[in-house]
Amino acid sequence: MALIRRDSPYPHWEWTDPAGGELLRVVPERGGLVTGWRSGGREVLYFDAERFADPAQSVRGGIPVLFPICGGLPGDALPLPQGTFSLPQHGFARDQSWQLEQLDDDSGVRLSLSDSCETLALYPFAFGLSLELRPEPGALAIRALIENRSTDSMPFSLGLHPYFNVSDLAAVRIEGLPERCFNHLTMADELTANQLARLAEGVDLLVRPEDERGWSQPIQLIDRGATITLRTSHPLDLVVLWSDPPRSMVCLEPWSGPRSALISGDRRLQLAPGANMALHTRYELS
């Protein structure tokens, strides 16, 4: 297993497991972005390399990290006891430069981000955020660790925004979702089946676990017999489904809280000074 710097098709770091045929491509300086995941010869992630080459454009592809909010805030304003701060959609983590290292047991990589003068102007907390990515045969396990290094209680949300390759949006099926969802496009509660029927037209919806014990069954993205299974773990167990035609991709995203959670308090996570929290999620292929 090795972590090697590559210059083609764009500058990135590549982690490989020769025995299992697993591969990760990572660009730490562009938001700690995982740009590629290959498993069993299959390129799992969608990635728009042409758009990525223009730093002025937002990334479309890979696995962007959402922190310290998921979604957007009204007027991009976050009111806190320390004052009102301006946070862009999905926070700032996906725009920062991260640190990258190979895990001690060679099972994958760790990406790390901490506060800076730039982040403190947007979010007045000293923090540590790390992602451990462990590819396995036919799976990717992800562990996030959030630390509050400040002297104040720290509210936050965390999400992952993976883009998955699909052959044909019209052929994709999503199974395991509850009967109702929240449509981000209309900001209203709707029947999930009605939204899934519109996948090829573009959807943006959020669903919640059916009870406090979590999902009664895994969430599956099925594309002509190939299946991606998302297995969530509380509190990273809200699921967002997003499609953006004509791109041949579907995003199946675990979030810890809905939009505006830090304002509404709905599933807002809170860390005491000096405390930390680990969040887990896992994708499986078949």
C-alpha positions in Angstrom: 0.0 0.0 0.0 1.3 3.4 -0.9 0.5 7.1 -1.0 2.0 8.5 -4.2 1.9 12.0 -5.7 0.5 12.0 -9.3 0.4 14.8 -11.8 -2.0 13.3 -14.3 -4.9 13.7 -15.2 -4.6 16.5 -12.6 -2.3 16.9 -9.6 -3.5 14.6 -6.8 -2.4 12.0 -4.2 -3.2 8.4 -4.9 -3.6 5.7 -2.3 -3.7 2.1 -3.5 -4.1 -1.4 -2.1 -2.5 -3.7 -4.6 -4.0 -6.8 -2.9 -7.6 -5.7 -3.0 -7.6 -3.4 -6.1 -8.9 -0.4 -4.1 -7.8 3.1 -5.0 -8.4 6.6 -3.7 -7.5 9.9 -5.4 -7.3 12.9 -3.0 -6.6 16.6 -3.5 -6.1 17.9 0.1 -5.5 21.6 -0.9 -8.9 21.7 -2.6 -11.2 21.2 0.4 -9.8 17.8 1.4 -11.5 16.5 -1.7 -11.6 12.8 -2.5 -11.8 13.0 -6.3 -11.8 9.3 -7.1 -12.6 5.9 -5.6 -12.0 2.8 -7.7 -13.1 -0.6 -6.3 -12.7 -3.8 -8.2 -11.9 -1.9 -11.4 -15.0 0.2 -11.1 -14.8 4.0 -11.0 -17.5 4.7 -8.4 -17.4 8.5 -8.2 -18.5 11.0 -10.7 -15.9 13.8 -11.2 -16.0 16.8 -13.6 -12.2 17.3 -14.1 -12.8 20.2 -16.6 -14.8 22.2 -14.1 -12.3 21.3 -11.3 -9.5 22.8 -13.4 -11.1 26.3 -13.0 -10.7 27.3 -9.3 -13.3 30.0 -9.8 -16.0 27.4 -10.2 -17.5 25.2 -7.5 -16.6 21.5 -7.7 -19.0 19.0 -9.2 -17.9 15.6 -8.2 -15.9 13.5 -5.7 -16.8 13.7 -2.0 -17.0 17.3 -0.8 -17.1 17.9 3.0 -19.9 20.0 4.5 -18.9 21.8 7.8 -19.8 23.5 10.0 -23.3 23.7 8.3 -25.1 21.6 5.8 -27.1 23.5 3.2 -27.5 27.3 3.4 -28.6 29.8 6.0 -31.1 32.7 5.4 -29.0 35.5 4.0 -25.9 33.4 4.8 -26.1 34.8 8.3 -25.3 32.7 11.4 -26.4 34.4 14.6 -24.3 33.4 17.7 -23.8 34.8 21.2 -20.4 36.0 19.8 -22.1 38.0 17.1 -23.5 37.3 13.6 -21.2 35.6 11.1 -21.5 35.1 7.4 -21.2 31.5 6.2 -21.5 30.4 2.6 -23.7 27.4 1.6 -22.4 24.1 3.1 -19.8 26.1 5.2 -16.1 26.6 4.5 -14.4 23.1 4.9 -14.8 22.4 1.1 -12.9 25.6 0.3 -9.9 25.1 2.7 -6.6 23.4 2.4 -6.4 20.2 4.4 -3.5 18.1 5.6 -3.1 14.5 4.3 -1.4 11.5 5.8 -1.5 7.7 5.5 -3.0 5.9 8.4 -0.6 4.2 10.7 -2.0 0.7 9.9 -1.8 1.5 6.1 -5.6 0.9 5.8 -6.3 4.2 4.2 -5.8 8.0 4.6 -6.5 10.7 7.1 -7.5 14.2 6.1 -7.2 17.0 8.7 -8.4 20.6 9.0 -8.1 23.0 11.9 -9.1 26.6 12.5 -7.3 29.5 10.9 -7.6 33.3 10.8 -9.9 32.8 7.7 -12.2 30.3 9.4 -12.4 32.3 12.7 -13.7 35.2 10.8 -16.6 33.0 9.6 -17.1 30.8 12.6 -15.6 31.9 16.0 -14.4 28.5 17.3 -11.0 26.8 17.4 -11.7 23.2 16.1 -10.1 20.1 14.7 -11.8 18.1 12.0 -10.4 14.9 10.6 -11.7 12.3 8.2 -10.4 8.7 8.1 -11.1 6.9 4.9 -10.7 3.2 4.8 -11.3 1.4 1.5 -12.2 -2.3 1.8 -13.0 -4.8 -0.9 -16.2 -3.4 -2.2 -16.7 -0.8 0.5 -15.6 2.6 1.9 -15.7 3.2 5.6 -15.5 6.9 6.7 -14.9 8.1 10.3 -15.1 11.8 11.1 -13.7 13.2 14.3 -14.7 16.8 15.4 -12.9 18.5 18.3 -13.8 21.7 20.1 -10.5 23.4 20.9 -12.2 26.7 22.0 -13.4 27.9 25.4 -17.0 28.2 24.3 -19.6 25.5 23.5 -19.4 24.8 19.8 -22.5 24.1 17.6 -22.0 22.4 14.3 -23.4 20.1 11.6 -21.4 17.7 9.4 -22.3 16.2 6.0 -20.7 14.4 3.1 -21.7 15.1 -0.5 -20.5 12.1 -2.6 -21.3 12.1 -6.4 -21.9 8.6 -7.8 -21.5 7.6 -11.4 -24.7 6.2 -13.0 -25.2 4.9 -16.5 -28.6 6.5 -17.0 -30.7 8.6 -14.6 -33.9 7.3 -16.1 -32.8 3.7 -15.1 -31.8 4.5 -11.5 -33.8 3.1 -8.6 -33.6 4.3 -5.0 -34.8 1.8 -2.4 -35.1 2.0 1.4 -36.4 5.6 1.7 -39.4 6.4 3.9 -42.8 7.3 2.5 -42.4 11.1 2.9 -39.5 13.5 2.3 -38.7 17.2 2.5 -38.3 18.8 -0.9 -35.5 21.4 -0.8 -36.7 22.9 -4.1 -40.1 23.8 -2.8 -39.2 23.7 1.0 -42.3 21.5 1.6 -43.1 18.0 2.7 -43.9 15.6 -0.1 -44.4 12.0 -1.1 -41.0 10.4 -1.7 -42.3 8.3 -4.6 -43.3 11.5 -6.5 -39.8 12.8 -6.1 -38.1 9.6 -7.1 -40.2 9.6 -10.3 -38.6 13.0 -11.1 -35.0 11.8 -10.6 -34.1 12.3 -14.3 -35.5 15.9 -14.2 -33.5 16.9 -11.1 -34.4 16.4 -7.4 -33.1 17.7 -4.1 -34.7 16.0 -1.1 -34.0 15.1 2.5 -35.3 12.1 4.5 -35.0 11.3 8.2 -34.6 7.9 10.0 -37.9 6.3 10.7 -37.4 6.1 14.4 -34.7 6.8 17.1 -33.1 3.4 16.3 -32.2 4.6 12.8 -33.2 3.1 9.4 -35.1 -0.1 9.3 -33.3 -1.0 6.1 -30.2 0.4 4.2 -30.6 3.0 1.5 -29.7 1.6 -1.9 -28.9 3.3 -5.2 -29.5 0.6 -7.9 -28.2 1.3 -11.5 -28.8 -1.5 -14.0 -28.0 -4.2 -11.4 -25.0 -2.4 -9.8 -25.9 -1.3 -6.2 -24.4 1.3 -3.9 -25.6 0.8 -0.3 -25.4 3.6 2.3 -25.3 2.4 5.9 -25.7 5.4 8.2 -25.0 5.7 11.9 -26.5 8.2 14.3 -26.1 11.2 14.4 -24.9 11.2 10.8 -28.2 9.6 9.6 -30.2 12.2 7.7 -30.0 11.4 4.0 -30.1 13.9 1.1 -30.7 12.7 -2.5 -29.7 15.1 -5.3 -29.6 14.8 -9.1 -28.4 17.5 -11.5 -29.3 16.4 -15.1 -27.8 16.1 -17.7 -24.9 15.0 -15.4 -24.9 11.2 -15.2 -24.6 11.2 -11.4 -26.7 10.9 -8.2 -25.6 12.2 -4.8 -26.5 10.1 -1.8 -25.4 12.2 1.2 -25.3 11.5 4.9 -26.0 14.7 7.0 -26.1 15.2 10.7 -28.6 18.0 10.6 -31.0 19.7 8.1 -30.5 23.2 6.7 -30.4 26.0 9.3 -29.9 23.4 12.1 -27.6 25.8 14.0 -30.4 28.4 14.1 -33.5 26.2 14.6 -31.8 23.7 17.0 -33.3 20.8 14.9 -30.6 18.1 15.4 -28.0 20.7 16.1 -24.8 19.1 17.5 -23.0 20.8 20.3 -19.6 20.2 21.8 -18.4 21.4 25.2 -15.0 23.0 25.4 -12.4 20.3 25.0 -14.9 17.7 23.9 -14.9 15.6 20.7 -17.3 13.5 18.8 -16.9 10.7 16.2 -19.3 10.2 13.4 -19.4 7.2 11.0 -20.8 6.2 7.7 -20.2 3.4 5.2 -20.8 2.8 1.5 -20.9 -0.8 0.1 -20.8 -1.9 -3.5 -22.4 -5.0 -5.1 
